Amino acid sequence: MATDTSRGPVRTFAEDYGLLVVAAGFALLGVAGIALYVFGDTAYAERLLERYGLAALFLVFVLEGAMLLYFAPSEALVPAAVAILARTGGGYDFPSVAAILAVAVAGATVGQTALFLLAKRGGREWLLDRPWFRVSEDRLDRFGHMFDRFGILAVPLSNMLLLTRGMLTVPAGVAGMETRRFVALSALGTLSFEVLLAATAMGVLELV
């Protein structure tokens, strides 16, 4: 059988083994999520932030984006980071707040993109057979219908809402959405959500 000599080595590897690489990464993330669940809760997440700062925040948001966050509600993460890493005696260090938002968006987008690529390459049924994929078939169907109705705009809109964050990732991947477009829209939705959380947290903390 003739080989496609027009493919470069990086593209060849990505097309032949990309799904396995991303799936292996998800397995490792799943182990990390389960370990954090066994040893922690929201208070544990705050201790991680105090000890490891933005590096811990990035890891936790990768888990959140990949829908593997078992041990803390995602809406508590940025407010906790603002309180721990950006609050000073005189108010808030706004460059630190900006760094927190940037890390949160980057981490969540990395996690969502990894899940998106698995859905795009592996397909819906392949994901449903994976033990670390915790979304039921019925729920996936509901959000698939939402994607069919609203199209690509459903991706940023879902990331702006507390109860639907990340749920359009798999339908977008199954539908074959262009990857760069997904990354941009996913990041936009997450940024909007986290800015609102940070602003709300800073306003509430000012009253404390």
C-alpha positions in Angstrom: 0.0 0.0 0.0 1.4 3.4 -1.0 2.1 5.9 1.8 1.2 9.5 1.8 4.7 11.1 1.4 3.1 14.6 1.6 2.6 14.2 5.4 5.4 15.5 7.6 6.6 13.4 10.5 4.8 15.5 13.1 1.5 15.3 11.2 2.0 11.6 10.6 2.5 11.0 14.3 -0.5 13.2 15.3 -2.8 11.5 12.9 -1.6 7.9 13.7 -1.1 8.2 17.5 -2.7 11.5 18.5 -5.8 9.8 20.0 -3.7 7.4 22.1 -1.6 10.3 23.4 -4.5 12.4 24.4 -6.3 9.4 25.9 -3.2 8.5 28.0 -3.0 12.1 29.2 -6.7 11.9 30.2 -5.9 8.7 32.1 -3.2 10.5 34.1 -5.5 13.5 34.7 -8.1 11.1 35.9 -5.7 9.5 38.4 -4.8 13.0 39.6 -8.5 14.0 40.0 -9.3 10.8 41.9 -6.3 11.3 44.2 -7.2 14.9 44.9 -10.8 13.7 45.6 -9.6 11.1 48.1 -7.4 13.6 50.0 -9.3 16.8 49.5 -12.2 19.1 49.3 -12.6 22.8 48.7 -10.5 23.6 51.8 -7.8 21.3 50.4 -7.9 23.2 47.1 -7.3 26.4 49.1 -4.3 24.8 50.8 -2.9 23.8 47.4 -3.2 27.5 46.3 -1.5 28.7 49.4 1.4 26.3 48.9 1.8 26.1 45.1 0.1 29.3 43.9 -0.6 29.6 40.2 0.9 26.2 39.3 -1.8 24.5 41.4 -4.5 26.7 40.0 -3.5 25.8 36.4 -3.5 22.0 37.2 -6.9 22.2 38.9 -8.4 24.2 36.0 -7.1 21.6 33.5 -9.0 19.0 35.5 -12.0 21.3 35.5 -11.9 21.8 31.8 -11.5 18.1 31.2 -14.5 17.4 33.4 -12.3 15.5 35.8 -12.7 17.8 38.8 -14.0 15.6 41.6 -13.0 17.4 44.7 -14.0 21.1 44.5 -16.7 23.2 42.8 -15.2 25.1 39.9 -17.0 28.3 40.8 -15.1 28.4 44.1 -11.6 28.3 42.5 -11.1 31.8 41.2 -12.7 33.5 44.2 -10.4 31.5 46.5 -7.4 32.3 44.4 -8.2 36.0 44.5 -8.6 35.9 48.3 -5.4 34.0 48.8 -3.0 35.3 46.1 -4.2 38.8 45.2 -5.7 40.3 48.4 -3.4 42.8 50.2 -3.8 45.0 53.2 -4.7 47.9 51.0 -7.1 46.1 48.6 -6.1 44.0 45.6 -3.1 43.6 43.5 -4.6 43.9 40.0 -1.7 42.4 38.1 -2.1 39.3 40.4 -5.8 39.2 39.6 -5.0 39.4 35.9 -2.5 36.5 36.3 -5.1 34.4 38.1 -7.6 35.0 35.3 -5.1 34.2 32.6 -4.0 30.9 34.3 -7.6 29.9 34.9 -8.6 30.5 31.3 -5.5 28.8 30.0 -5.9 25.7 32.2 -9.7 25.3 31.5 -9.1 25.7 27.8 -6.3 23.1 27.8 -8.6 20.7 29.6 -11.6 21.4 27.3 -9.5 21.2 24.2 -8.1 17.8 25.2 -11.7 16.5 25.7 -12.8 18.1 22.5 -10.0 16.3 20.6 -10.9 13.0 22.1 -14.5 13.5 21.0 -13.4 14.6 17.6 -11.1 11.7 17.0 -12.7 8.9 19.1 -16.3 9.7 18.7 -19.3 9.8 21.1 -19.6 6.0 21.7 -15.9 5.7 22.4 -16.1 8.3 25.1 -19.2 6.8 26.6 -17.3 3.5 27.0 -14.5 5.2 29.0 -14.7 4.8 32.8 -13.4 8.3 33.5 -16.1 9.9 31.3 -18.8 10.7 33.8 -21.5 12.3 31.6 -24.5 10.1 31.0 -25.8 9.3 27.6 -29.1 11.1 28.2 -27.3 14.3 29.4 -25.0 14.2 26.4 -28.0 13.9 24.1 -29.6 17.0 25.6 -26.5 19.1 25.1 -26.0 17.6 21.7 -29.5 19.0 20.8 -28.4 22.3 22.2 -25.4 22.4 19.9 -27.6 21.5 17.0 -29.9 24.3 17.7 -27.5 27.1 18.5 -24.4 26.0 16.6 -20.9 27.2 17.6 -22.3 30.1 19.7 -23.4 27.4 22.2 -19.7 26.8 23.1 -19.0 30.3 24.7 -22.5 30.6 26.0 -22.4 27.3 27.8 -19.0 28.3 29.4 -20.6 31.5 30.7 -23.2 29.6 32.7 -22.6 27.8 36.0 -24.6 24.6 35.3 -23.5 24.1 31.7 -19.8 24.8 31.8 -17.9 22.4 29.5 -21.0 20.4 28.5 -20.9 21.6 24.9 -17.3 20.3 24.5 -18.1 16.8 23.4 -21.0 17.8 21.0 -18.7 20.3 19.4 -16.0 17.7 18.9 -18.4 15.1 17.6 -19.8 17.6 15.1 -16.3 18.2 13.8 -15.9 21.8 14.7 -12.7 23.4 13.6 -10.2 23.1 16.5 -8.8 26.7 16.5 -12.3 28.1 16.5 -13.3 25.9 19.4 -10.2 27.0 21.4 -11.0 30.7 20.8 -14.7 30.4 21.7 -14.1 28.1 24.7 -11.5 30.6 26.1 -13.9 33.6 25.5 -16.7 31.9 27.4 -14.4 30.9 30.3 -12.9 34.4 30.5 -16.3 36.0 30.7 -17.4 33.6 33.5 -14.2 33.9 35.5 -14.1 37.8 35.2 -17.6 37.9 36.7 -16.6 35.5 39.5 -13.5 37.5 40.3 -15.4 40.8 40.3 -18.1 39.4 42.5 -15.6 37.9 44.9 -13.7 41.1 45.2 -16.9 43.1 45.9 -18.0 40.6 48.6 -14.5 40.5 50.2 -14.4 44.3 50.4 -17.5 44.1 52.6 -15.8 41.5 55.0 
